[in-house]
Amino acid sequence: MKGSLNKLYEAIGISKQGVHKVLNRFERNQELEGQLRLIIHQIRENHPTMGMRDMYYKIQPEGIGRDAFEVFCTKEGLRSKRLKNYKRTTDSSGVVRFDNLLEGIEINRINQVWQSDITYYELGDRFYYLTFIVDAYTRRIVGHNTSKSLSTIMTTLPSLMRAVLVRKGQDLKGLILHSDGGGQYYANKFVKYTTDLGLVNSMCEYAWENGKAERVNGIIKNNYLKHRNIRTFEELVKEVDRSVKLYNEDKPHLMLGRMSPVTFEEKYINLNKQTQLKMTESLEATM
C-alpha cells in the first residue's frame, strides 16, 4: 500500500510532504470557515447593515484575506440581514458534525452535560471573543476564556482546560460536551483532547438547542459587561473573570431554588455524600 501511494505521488508530480501540506491547508480552511460562519451570523443580528469590509476589519480573522473573506460572506448569503428561519448549512461544506445527543435526554446530575458557545464582544473598533462552558444541571460556568482570535487554541481549548481544572478529581468519562456547529468544536486538537478525557461530543443544528450556553452569553454581556467601563482588552479579560465569579457565586437562580450555582453544587455534593454514607452504614449493619 505504501509503495502504491509513493508511485501515485510520483505520477502526479507531488511529494508525500506536499500532499500532507495540501490536506492540512484544506483542514485549516474548513475549520476557519466553521469558526467564522456562526460568529458572522451573530454579528448580523446586531449589525444587519454592516458592510463586509467593516466586518472584516472588526473581526480581523487569521488565515483569510479581505477579498477571500468577502467571497466567503457572499457564498454564505451574508451580504444582507439573514432570515430568522435560517438553517445552518455546515453539513454541505464537508466539515465534521456530531449527533445531537441531548434530544430526549433528562439532565439530572452534575457533570452529565456541559454546553458551550462562543460569542463576540465589541470594544472600540474591533471584536473580541468570549467562550463559555456551562454545566447544564447546576448552571455553573465551569470554563471560560477571553481572546483576540477565533482560533481553537484561543477559544474552546483553553476554556475546556479550565473546566477540567475546576472539576479536578471528578469523574468526567462519558460526559456529553454539547455545542453548536462552530469549527472550534470539531478541530482535530479539540476533538483529540475531548477523546483523551473520555468526553462525548454533541452538536445542535439550531441556536435554541444550545439554550443554556446561549443564555449565559447574554447574561454575562448584558447583565455584567455592559455596565462596566471597559476600554482595553486587558480590562475586558479582568471584567469577564470578575463577571463569571459573580455569576457563579453570588447570582441567585430561579431554577436552582434561588441559590447561586456554586451554592447549589455544594449542597448537591454534600447531599450525595450523606446519602452514600447512610447507604454504607445500612449495608454494614446488615452484614
PEFENTA-V586450 format. One record per backbone hydrogen bond with DSSP energy under -1.0 kcal/mol. CO is the residue of the C=O (numbers start at 1). NH is the residue of the N-H. If there is no record, write none. Layout:
CO/NH ; CO/NH
This chain:
1/5 ; 2/6 ; 3/7 ; 4/8 ; 5/9 ; 6/10 ; 7/11 ; 8/12 ; 9/14 ; 15/19 ; 16/20 ; 17/21 ; 18/22 ; 19/23 ; 20/24 ; 21/25 ; 22/26 ; 23/27 ; 24/28 ; 25/29 ; 26/30 ; 27/31 ; 28/32 ; 29/33 ; 30/34 ; 31/35 ; 32/36 ; 33/37 ; 36/40 ; 37/41 ; 38/42 ; 39/43 ; 40/44 ; 41/45 ; 42/46 ; 43/47 ; 47/50 ; 51/55 ; 52/56 ; 53/57 ; 54/58 ; 55/59 ; 56/60 ; 58/127 ; 65/69 ; 66/70 ; 67/71 ; 68/72 ; 69/73 ; 70/74 ; 71/75 ; 72/76 ; 73/78 ; 74/77 ; 83/86 ; 89/92 ; 90/93 ; 99/101 ; 99/203 ; 102/105 ; 112/176 ; 113/136 ; 114/178 ; 115/134 ; 117/132 ; 119/130 ; 121/128 ; 123/126 ; 126/123 ; 128/121 ; 129/147 ; 130/119 ; 131/145 ; 132/117 ; 133/142 ; 133/143 ; 134/115 ; 135/139 ; 140/135 ; 140/142 ; 143/133 ; 145/131 ; 147/129 ; 151/154 ; 152/157 ; 155/159 ; 156/160 ; 157/161 ; 158/162 ; 159/163 ; 160/164 ; 161/165 ; 162/166 ; 163/167 ; 165/168 ; 167/170 ; 172/175 ; 175/200 ; 176/114 ; 177/202 ; 178/116 ; 179/204 ; 182/185 ; 187/191 ; 188/192 ; 189/193 ; 190/194 ; 191/195 ; 192/196 ; 193/197 ; 194/199 ; 198/174 ; 200/177 ; 202/179 ; 206/209 ; 207/210 ; 210/214 ; 211/215 ; 212/216 ; 213/217 ; 214/218 ; 215/219 ; 216/220 ; 217/221 ; 218/222 ; 219/223 ; 220/225 ; 221/226 ; 224/227 ; 225/228 ; 228/230 ; 232/236 ; 233/237 ; 234/238 ; 235/239 ; 236/240 ; 237/241 ; 238/242 ; 239/243 ; 240/244 ; 241/245 ; 242/246 ; 243/247 ; 244/248 ; 245/249 ; 246/250 ; 246/251 ; 248/262 ; 253/256 ; 253/258 ; 254/257 ; 259/253 ; 260/264 ; 261/265 ; 262/266 ; 263/267 ; 264/268 ; 265/269 ; 266/270 ; 267/271 ; 268/272 ; 269/273 ; 270/274 ; 271/275 ; 272/276 ; 273/277 ; 274/278 ; 275/279 ; 276/280 ; 277/281 ; 278/282 ; 279/283 ; 280/284 ; 281/285
